[in-house]
Amino acid sequence: MPGNLPPETATFIGREHELGLLGPLLRRQRLITLTGVGGVGKSRLALRAVRTLAAGRRPALRDGVWWVELSPLRDPELLTSTVAHALGLAVHSSRSPDEELCGWMADKELLVVLDTCEHLVPAARHLVGELLQTAPGLTVLTTTREPLRCPGETLVEVRPLPTDGPDSDALALFRERALAATPRAAEAFAEPGTAAVAAEVCRRLDGIPLALELAGARLRLWSVEQIAVRLGARFELLADTGSPLLPRHQTLRTAIGWSHELCEPLERLLWARLSVFAGGFDLAAARAVCSGGPLPAARVEAVLTALTAKSVVLRTEVPGVGARYRMLDTIREYGQDWLAELGEGRTVADRHAHWYAQLAQAADRGWMGSGQVDWYRRMTADHMELRAALEHLLGTDPAAALEMAGALWFLWFCCGHVHEGQGFLERALRAVPPTGPAYAQGLWAAGAVCLLRGDLARAREYGERATAAAARLADPERELRAAYLLGASLLMPGDPVRALEIAGPAARAAFGGRPDGAGGLLCRLVTSYALSALGRFEEAMAEAASLRETCVRLGERWMRAYADYVLAVAALGLGQHGEAARHVRAMLAGKRLLGDRFGIALGLDLLAAAVAGLGDGDLAARLLGNSHAWWRTVGRPQMGSPSLAALRDEGERQARASIGDEAYEAAFRGGAQAPTD
């Protein structure tokens, strides 16, 4: 079944009643909301429930079960883009993300989990209402401390684990986490009387899973009896203060506070500083952002390891990226309170923003080289932190925000985040004086994302402004990038002659600059495609082959795949259908590495035309069906380009002529229903 469910990171204990309730609800109701205090296990329960449902291969969920983690998201304006991206959409159209997401979901049958919505309730209420209205096959499960209050919402309160009896779920969880902390816990729980003391600890902690996990981690150092005594003293102290919190909130707050007090001073300091991270982070980021004062950078790894052992920080391995760390929301919130108490909130937020701004600059410098795939994976993993850094800089240092947003052009333009990129770039451009290299780069990047959205008039406008800004700076690389933008904005609607005048060899020679810089390579791409559009296929192949050779030498993959695409288009124009299929398959392999959905949709159209020319109408029809599904994840099919539409239509014409209309329609439907992976 399609989907993106995260792995379960720990043993699941108890919740038989809740799972028995949720199974039928997820089959009958369209909006179910799990509510409860922080740390009570809403997310874990939701994940187990939908995993169970997916394992049953429910027929009504043919389009999958999808998980959207909203905890790191701070800007409600990015909610729809976040949901769309989690579902595998990379919207490249001039319509709003809401319109595109609703349109894509209209005929789908799927389950979407929106995890941790309490800080986005108004935006989530609006989006969920729109989606449920337009997509009759959609089921939504949300986890939140506060109900959405949508029409038709079914609320399920997630209560703490039962604590009564020697075999209670709370005691089972406490024991399991203790055993995970130290093998010696098995001996301790086997001693007479220890189980009774452990049960009292569970009752004192109200059966709240997070509180039990924090206490269980203490078995590394203490006995169960020592935990009971010290925890009891902590609760007695709290009772004397007359806390206004509700009992379960008070219990969790007390348990977290107790864990905080038991940390070493440097552990408490790092806990506070780590709370600046919106989502996941790596060790290098923790060192850069959280060191200083009594915590030198050389000590950060050891202190972070200690916090991980105490279950304050969670550690996971991300394929292709390495070790990543994160905090649960309630743990992070406690750390943020302490960071404010320390008076370091602004200082640490500044460090965080400037670390990720520097990371963006490094990625920009490395994008066109052999580390491109690694940069793609890393920046994808750090996406939420990049957002948080940009938001902070927009409020504190707009010039730095513009520089960072411009450096991330490849994330917006090559990796499918065009709506988000346009938002950040235009906000930053409005906030700074219209001068300097960062402003010129921002204009170009904003125009590039308009190009991919199909807003060609606006792309041309940005291209003209970027051209003027680059000329004032006398910067050949920026002039080449602006020439690409102008040339592409003319080429896509069907003016290859003018595109060649602006971005062709003569124009490039006049600018000078590095031929293997991003601007020069992009201009060569426009040139090769324009030549192909003019029917000058041999020249197009020569230009594209030269571009591909340069990309191979650099170790670059994104542009190289588009060079393969042009080679395939030119080969097709020369009647070399087998050669065209070979090149386009190479193109698709590169695009898959970088998750370029726009490029994959283009490539499938072209491969269909090639195999149709080879006489395999059935495969061509299936490829066109699958490309149709990919185009739906991108937005407007063929981006409204006459040449792209003509190529696709020719493939369909040949396939229909080869196998007949009825067989074509059946094969097309089969391809359209195949997963877009």
Secondary structure as UniProt FT lines:
FT   HELIX           16..28
FT   STRAND          31..35
FT   TURN            38..39
FT   HELIX           42..55
FT   TURN            56..57
FT   HELIX           59..61
FT   TURN            62..63
FT   STRAND          65..69
FT   TURN            71..72
FT   HELIX           76..78
FT   HELIX           79..86
FT   TURN            87..88
FT   HELIX           97..105
FT   TURN            106..107
FT   STRAND          110..115
FT   HELIX           118..120
FT   HELIX           121..134
FT   TURN            136..137
FT   STRAND          138..144
FT   TURN            151..152
FT   STRAND          154..157
FT   TURN            166..167
FT   HELIX           169..181
FT   TURN            183..184
FT   HELIX           185..190
FT   TURN            192..193
FT   HELIX           194..204
FT   TURN            205..207
FT   HELIX           209..217
FT   HELIX           218..220
FT   HELIX           224..241
FT   HELIX           247..262
FT   HELIX           265..274
FT   TURN            275..276
FT   HELIX           283..290
FT   TURN            293..294
FT   HELIX           297..309
FT   TURN            310..311
FT   STRAND          314..318
FT   TURN            319..321
FT   STRAND          322..326
FT   HELIX           329..342
FT   HELIX           345..366
FT   TURN            367..368
FT   TURN            370..371
FT   HELIX           372..381
FT   HELIX           383..396
FT   HELIX           398..407
FT   HELIX           409..413
FT   HELIX           418..430
FT   HELIX           437..453
FT   HELIX           456..473
FT   HELIX           476..491
FT   TURN            492..494
FT   HELIX           496..503
FT   HELIX           505..511
FT   TURN            515..516
FT   HELIX           518..533
FT   TURN            534..535
FT   HELIX           537..554
FT   HELIX           558..573
FT   TURN            574..575
FT   HELIX           577..593
FT   TURN            594..595
FT   HELIX           597..613
FT   TURN            614..615
FT   HELIX           617..634
FT   HELIX           637..640
FT   HELIX           642..659
FT   HELIX           661..673
//
